[in-house]
Amino acid sequence: MDGAFALLHLKMRPDTPQIYEFLTIDGVKGRCQRLFYASAWKQFFDLKSRPDIPKSYSRNITLKNLDIECKNFIHFRRNDEQYEVSDILFKNIHVKAQDIERRSEAFHSVSFDNVHCVKIPTE
């Protein structure tokens, strides 16, 4: 990978329920802006007279055997009203990043197994 926006980008649409599950990313090397990115995606937001915002889910996701240089290791904010991200495993990862925060509190459940983070200077 060379210069991608994100290794994994979960677009959580607030007007259409999303379910991302049983994903595995294994053996990737290279550079990107963000290793893990999840956010509410509102580009074409339209509830079409729907009275509620449906909840989206991401679960059972494994990222393993990675050697990545990026700006952000994890770029994600928890939003329990719109989406839930759970059962995420980061395993055997070496990451060099400007922002190496793991943001464990953002996930409903997350595990880090043999994850090495090296902070690089901000450009």
C-alpha positions in Angstrom: 0.0 0.0 0.0 1.4 3.4 -0.8 -0.5 6.6 0.2 -4.0 5.4 0.7 -6.5 7.4 2.8 -7.1 4.5 5.2 -6.2 0.9 5.5 -9.7 0.2 6.9 -12.4 2.9 6.5 -15.9 2.1 8.0 -18.5 4.6 6.7 -21.3 4.6 9.2 -24.3 6.1 7.4 -26.8 7.6 9.8 -29.7 7.3 7.3 -29.1 3.7 6.2 -28.1 0.9 8.7 -24.7 -0.5 8.0 -23.4 -3.8 9.2 -19.7 -4.6 8.7 -18.7 -7.9 10.2 -16.2 -10.8 10.0 -13.5 -8.8 8.2 -9.9 -9.7 8.3 -7.0 -7.6 7.0 -3.8 -9.6 7.0 -0.2 -9.0 5.9 -0.3 -5.4 4.7 2.8 -3.2 4.5 3.1 0.4 3.5 1.9 4.0 4.0 -1.5 5.5 4.5 -3.1 8.5 6.3 -5.0 6.4 8.8 -4.7 2.7 9.7 -8.3 2.4 11.2 -10.9 5.0 10.4 -14.6 4.9 11.3 -17.0 7.8 11.1 -20.5 8.9 10.5 -20.8 9.5 6.7 -23.3 12.1 5.8 -22.5 13.0 2.2 -25.9 12.0 0.9 -27.8 12.1 4.3 -31.6 11.7 3.8 -33.9 10.0 6.3 -36.8 10.1 3.7 -39.5 10.8 6.3 -38.1 8.1 8.6 -38.7 9.3 12.2 -35.6 7.6 13.7 -31.9 7.2 12.9 -31.1 3.5 12.4 -28.1 2.2 14.3 -25.2 0.7 12.4 -22.8 -2.0 13.6 -19.2 -3.1 13.0 -18.0 -6.2 14.7 -15.6 -9.2 14.6 -12.9 -7.3 12.7 -9.3 -8.5 12.8 -6.3 -6.5 11.6 -3.1 -8.5 11.9 0.5 -8.9 10.6 0.7 -5.2 9.6 3.7 -2.9 9.1 2.3 0.5 8.5 3.5 4.2 8.6 0.6 6.7 8.9 -0.6 9.9 10.3 -3.2 8.3 12.7 -3.2 4.8 14.1 -6.9 4.9 15.0 -9.1 7.8 13.9 -12.5 7.1 15.5 -15.0 8.6 17.9 -17.6 6.6 19.8 -21.2 7.5 19.0 -23.5 5.0 20.8 -26.7 6.6 19.3 -25.6 6.1 15.7 -23.2 3.1 15.6 -21.5 0.5 17.7 -18.0 -0.9 17.0 -17.1 -4.1 18.9 -15.0 -7.2 18.9 -12.0 -5.6 17.2 -8.6 -7.3 17.3 -5.3 -5.7 16.5 -2.6 -8.4 16.4 1.1 -8.5 15.4 1.2 -4.9 14.3 4.1 -2.5 13.9 2.9 1.1 13.3 4.8 4.3 13.0 2.5 7.3 13.3 2.2 10.9 14.3 -0.8 10.0 16.5 -0.3 6.6 18.2 -3.3 6.8 20.6 -5.1 3.4 20.8 -8.5 5.0 21.8 -9.7 1.8 23.5 -12.6 3.8 25.1 -14.1 4.4 21.6 -14.8 0.7 21.1 -17.3 -1.5 22.9 -14.6 -4.2 23.0 -11.1 -4.2 21.5 -8.0 -6.2 22.0 -4.4 -5.3 21.3 -2.0 -8.3 21.0 1.6 -7.6 20.2 1.1 -4.1 18.9 4.1 -1.8 18.7 3.6 1.9 18.1 6.4 4.3 17.4 5.6 8.0 17.4 7.0 10.0 14.5 7.4 13.8 14.5 4.6 15.9 13.1 5.4 17.4 9.7 
